[in-house]
Amino acid sequence: MRFRHCFNILFLFFPLFTFSQVNSKRIPLGTFDFLLYPTDAHSLSVGMGGFASNPNESNWTNNQSKLSFLEAKSGVNISYSPVARGHVSDMSLSRLNAYSKLKTVGVINLGLQYFNSGTIDLRDEDGNSNGIFHSYTLAIQTGYSMKFSKKLSGGLIFRYVNAHLLPRQIFGQYAVRPASTLNSDLSVFYQGDRTKQHYFNGAILIENIGPKVSFGDYKKNNFQSTVFKIGGTYNQKIQSNDLLSFNIDFHKLLMPTPPLLNTEGKILKGLNPYETSSLSALFSSWADAPDGVKEEINEIMFSIGATFNHADKLVGRIGYFNDPKQKGDRKLLTLGGGLQHIQFKGDKYQMNVDISVTVGLGGFTALNRTYMLTLNLSKTN
């Protein structure tokens, strides 16, 4: 069997080999990593953050709680981005989301995410073709958001994930098969007083909360990529038509840190992830690193970004994402812009168009030298 892209193998088997020397930095590893990618061009262009940025039609997908503050009655968001452009040519991420305000209380939304993880050219031991396998992962979600007060809202998402990463095969002691599971997101959002000259927004999210996943291994040792996010945005009005915003966001994976092993594979420090449940990992992952507090701090990633909004029509953005050197060492420069509130059919409908580009400054990331396009359509009345 020959693979056109070894990248697919990494996506599948990294979680299974957390005890091996492949992961010498003891990076917490999970499956369904595509769910960690930015959901829209706005989020990508401000350093893969902006969870607490002012809610609008360009960024509501990065925080379910923001939906309650949108003025439009309904809307549709479409995003597309190629993945790992510097390594392969047939991997991409597509998203379709829609929302509608309820006549009673709250906002509901539906979403579809499709991760095309490449084509596998199957071969037997003699090199003869056994056909082509198209590798993909699909996620379907539904969510609800409501206001608790004039400034505070909350959101909840339920998601079904189905992964076809490799055809059914047996690799030594591992039997590979498609995987299906459920997970959920929880979020809260605080909206500052937008009538003031300057104000602050805040947000907290926990995403991809769900059980361990089996791709054929009977122990179900693959953790989902659960992540804790907290962020804030400072907004400053410039004259009457312009707004300058600065965001800072922190990300922490809520999965076990691989333990420190001796030459015989016995645990010297840390917890055994095979004996850790996904629920207990939500709490133990804050204090399970073998090197203590210092290593836990090194597992915290951060994003910073700045946005200039001219007359609520023309927007420019810049951002930076950092993963500490002791862990993933991923550093990413992000740039982007957009056109907002393009009205048609009178003022009944409006459109937002956003684009972002990324440049890797260190470490490996599938988002290096890529772009994302996002189109938003909404009904205002």
N, C-alpha and C positions, 0 to 999 in steps of 0.2 A: 504494500500500500504506500503510495507516494502522495505527499501533500503539496499543493501549489503554494500554500501560505502556512508557514510554521506559526504565524501569528495566531491562527485559530487554536493551536495546541496550547499556547500560553494562556489564552482566555479560559480554556477549560480546566487545565490541570494545575495551574498555580495554586489554587486553594487546597488541592490534595497533597501538595508537597511542602507544606509550611514548615516541616521539620528538617527539610533538606538544606544543603549548603547553597542551593540556588537562591534562597532567601536569607543571606548572611546578615543583612541589616535588620532582620526580624520585623519586616513590614506587615502590619495586619492586612490580610488578603481575603477578599470575598468574591462571590460570583455576581453576575448581572451588573458588571461595572458600568455598562452603558447608561444605567439609571442615575449615575453620578455626573454624567455630562450635562452641561448647561441646557436649559430647556428652550432658550430663545437667544437671538442675536444680542439683545440688550444685556442679558446676564453674562454672556461670554465676553462682551467687549469691556466690561468693568471688572475684569479679573476673575470671571466665573463666580461672581457674587451678586451684590445688589438685592439681597433678599428683603431689605428694609427700604428700598427706594420708593419714591412716590408711586402709588398704583396708577397704571395707565394701560392702554391697550397693547403696549409693546412688551410688558414685563409681568403680566398677571400669572403666567404659568410657572414662575419660579417660587411662588408662595401662594398656596391655595387661599390663605386668609385675606389676600388683597382683593379678591373678587367682590367682597362686600362693600368696598369703597369705590368701585367703578360706577360711572354715571350712565353708561350705555345699558340698554335693556338686555342685549344679547350680543354675542360675538364669536368669531372663529379665528383661530391662530394656526398657521401652517409654517413649519420650520424644516429646513434641510441642511445637512452638513456632511461632506465627505470625511472619512476617518482614516488616520494614518496615511495621509497622502504621500509622505516621503518614503513609504515602504511598499504599499500596495495600491492598486487602482480600483478595486471593486468592493470597498467597504464604505458604508454610509449609514447615517442616522436620520430618520424622518419622523416627524411628529405632527399630529393633527389633534387639536383641542377645541372644544366648543363649550360655551356657557350660556345660561339663561337665568334671569332673575325670576323668582317665584312670586306669585300673587300674594302669598301669605308672608313668610319671613325667610330670608336667606337666598343663596344662589347655588345652583347645581351646575356641575360640569361633567363632561365625558371626554376621554382622551384615548388616543391610540399612538403607540410608539413602535417603530419597526427598525430593528438594528440588523442591517445586512452585513454579516461578518465574513463575507467572501465565498469563493467557490473552491471546492476541493476536487482535485483530479484523482480519482481512485484507481489504483493499480494493484495487480497481484504480485507475487514474489518474482515472477518472470518479466515484469514490466508491462504486461498486457492491460489494456484499459478495462476497468470495471464500471465505467460510467462517471457521471459528474454529480456531485452532491452540493446543493446550495445551503449554506449554513446561515441561520438567522435566529433572532430572538424577538418575540412579540410580547408587548405588554398592553393590556386593556385596563382602563381605570375609570372610576366614577368618584366624584367628590362633592362635598357640601361645605359651604362657608356661611357664617352669620356674624352679625355685630353683637357684641356684648354691651357696648356703650357707644357714644359718639366717636370715641378715639380708639377703641379696642375691638378686635375681631379674632375669630378662630376658624380653623379649617381642618377637615378630615378627608383623607383619600383612601379608598380601597382599590387594590390592584391585583390583576391576574397576570402571571408571567409564564410564558411557554418558550422553552429554548430547544432548538434543534441545531446543536453545535457540530455534531459528528454523526455519521450513520451508526447504527447499532453494531458494535464491535467488541472484541475482548482483547485487552492489552495486558498480558500477564495476569495479575490478580484483580485488575479492574475491568468491569463490564460497562461499556458506555451505552447510554440510551438517552432519549429526550427527557427533559425535566420540566415539570410544571409545579407551580406553587402560588401562594398568595402573600401579599405584604400590604403595609399601610403606611401613611404619613400623618403626622400631627404637626400643627403649626399655630402660632399666635402672631398677631401684628399690631403694633401701636402706631397710629397716625398722629403726627404733631399738628398743631394749629396752622393750617396753610394760609390763613389771613395775616399772619405775622411776618415781619421782615426776615426773620430766621427762625428755624424750628428743627426738631429732631424726630426721626422715626426709629423704631426698633422692631426686631423680629427674632423669634426662636423657632426652630424646626427640628424634628426628628423624622428622618425619611427611611423608607425600606425596612420597616420593622416586620420581621417574619421568621418562620421556622427555618431550620437547616434544610439544605436541598441535596437530593441524591441524583447524580448522573449515572447511576448504576452501582456505585459503591454502597454496600449494604449498611454501613454505619451512618450514612448521611452526615458526612463531616464538613460539608461546604456551607459556610456562613453566607448569608446574604449581605450585600454591601450597605449595612445600616450606618447612617451618618448623622451626627449632631451638628447643627449649624446655628450660629448666633451672629447677628449683624446689626449695625446701626448706620444711619445716613444723616448727615448734617446738610441742611438746605439753606442757602443764602440768596435772597432776591437781589437782583442787580437792576437798579432803576425800576421800571414798571413792567417790562415785558420779558426780561431774561431771568434765568434761575441757574445758579451754580450749586452742584451737589457733590459731596464727597462721601463715599461708602467704605466701610471696613467690615470684613466678615471673617469669621473663624470656623474651621471645619475639623471635626474629630470623628474618626471612624470608630464605631462601637462594636468592634470585633476583637477577639483575643489577640494579644501580642504573642507571637511564637516564643516558646520558652528557650532558655539556654540549656544546651545539651552537652553531655560528655562524649567521648569518642565511641562509646557503646550505645549511644542514642538514649541514655537515661536523662531525665530532667534534673538539672542542678538548681535552676531558679525559674520561677514562673509557674503558671497554671497549665494543665494539660487541656488543650482545646477540644480533644476528642471527648473529654468528660465535662465540658462546659456547654450548657444549653444556650440557645440564642437569647432567651429571656434574661438569664443571669449575666450574659455578656454585656447587656445594656448598662449594668452597674459595675461589674468587675473590670471592664475594659478601661476604666478610669484609673485603676491602680494595680494592674497585673504585669507591668513591664519588668523584666528581670533586673534592669539597672535603676529601678525606682523612679522618683519624681522627675529626674532629669530626662530619662527616656520618654516618659509620658508627655512632657512638654514638647519634645522633639517630634511627637506624633501629631501635633496640632499644625494644620495648614492655615494660611491666611490669604485673603484677597484685599486689595485696595483698588479704588477706582475713582474717577472724576467724570462728571457729566455737565456739559454746558447746553442749556435749552434756551433757544432764541424764539421768543414769542409763541412758544408751544407749537412750533412748526418745524424748525430745523434743529437737529440734535447732534452733538459730537461727543464721543466718549473715549476714554483711555483707562487701562487697568493693568494690574500686575498680580500674578498668582505665584505663591511660594510654598514649596514643600521642603522642610528642613533637610540640610545636606546629610544628616545622620540617618535619614530614612529614604524617601523616594528621590530627593534632590531634584524635583521638577520645578522649573522656573519658566514662566510664560508671560510674555508681553502681549497685551490685547488692545486692539483698536477697533473703533466702529462709529457708526453714525446712522441717522435715520430721518425720514420725513414723516411728520405726524399730522393727524387731523386733516387729511385730504378729503374734502367733502364732495359728495355727488348726489344727484337726485334731490336738489335742494340741500337741506341739512338732515335728511332722514338717515343717510348712511355715511360712514367715514372709513378711511383706510390709513393704516400706518405701514411703512416699509422700513425695515432695518437690516443692516449688514454688519458683520464683524469679521476681522481677520486676526490670526494669531501667529506669533513668532516664538519658538522655543529658545530659551536662553540657557538651558542646562537640563540634564537628565533626559529620560525618555518619556514622552507623552504622545498619545495618539492624536492629540489636537495640534501638534506642531505643524506649521505651514498649512493651515487649513482655513476654511471660512464657514460662515453660517449665514443663511438668508432666512428672514422671517417676514411673513405677510400677515397682517391683521385686518379683519373686516368686522365692523360692528354696526349695530342698529341703534341709533340714538333716541328715536321716539316712535 
